[in-house]
């Protein structure tokens, strides 16, 4: 049974919980953050220090790609701003990159 089949989530895409260091880059400025959960459609990210995002703000998220030298970069925009985290929706047409990201994260128990 796959991870997707194990989770009865009413969202459009099931989420995969995790904590992973990442970098977000809105408007060209680098901010360190943590990935808190991930789905094929978006992510929940810890709110970076020194950045007060607005809903709709575009950003790029950089993920280390396992043993690869290059990171996986996904484009998206802020959909929700919470006290300690933000919701990000990935821009369409990045499915291959998102699947590559899931593969680089390896199996989760």
N, C-alpha and C positions, 0 to 999 in steps of 0.2 A: 504494500500500500504506500502510495506516495505521500509526501508532506501535505500536498493540497487536499488529498482525499481524507486525511486525518482531522482536518479542521473544518468545523461547521461554522463558517463566518458569513454573516449576511452582507458583507462588503462585496463590491464587484470583484476584487482580487483578494484572496486570503493573504494574511500577513505572516511573516516569519520573524519571530522575536530574536534579538541579538543585541550585543553591545560591541561596537567596533569603531575604532578611531577613524575619522574621515576628515576631509577638508571641504569647506564650502566656500564658494567665491561669488558673492554678489557684487556687481559693478566693478569687477577686477580686484577687489580687496580680499585677501586670504583670511579665513577664520577657521580655527580648529574646532571640531565638534565630534559628537559621537552618534553613530547610527543606532537607533533604538529598535526599530523594526523596519521591515522591507517587504514590499509586494511588487508584483509586476507593474502596478500603476503608480506607485509612489513610495514614500518613506516617512517615518517619524524620526526627527533629528533633534538632538539636544540644542537648546538655544545658545548660539555662540555668544561669547562675551563681546562687548563693545559693538554690537549690531542690534538695532531695533527694527526688525523687518516689518513690512506692511503686507497684508494679503495681496497677492498678485505679483509681488516682487520677483523678477527672474533671478535665477542663480544656476550655478554649475556645482555639481557634487563630484568630488574625486575620491575614488576607492582604490586602495592598493590591489593589485591583481596577482595575488599569490606570489609565485616566484618570478613573475614577469617584471621587467624593468619599467614598463609603462603602466600608468594607472588607467582605470576605466573611468571615463568622464560621462556623466549624464546631465542633460539640461532639464530644468523644470522651473516651477514657480511655487511660491508660498501659497498654501490654501488656508492655513490656520496658524495663528500665533497664540501659544499658550504661555503660562507662567514660566515653564522650564523647557518647553520644546516647541517645535514647529512642525506642521504638516507640509509635505511637498508632493506635488503631483508632477510626474515626469511628462515631458513633452512627447507627443505621439511620434511614431516612426523610429523608436529606439529599441524595439523589442529584441533584436539580436544582441545589442550591448547589455540589456538587462538580463537576458538569459546567460550571457557570458559572465556577468557579475554573480549570478546565483551559482553557476558552476564553480567559480573561483572560491566561493565561500565554503564549498564542500558540504558533505552531508551533515545535517544537524539532528541531534537526538531529542 
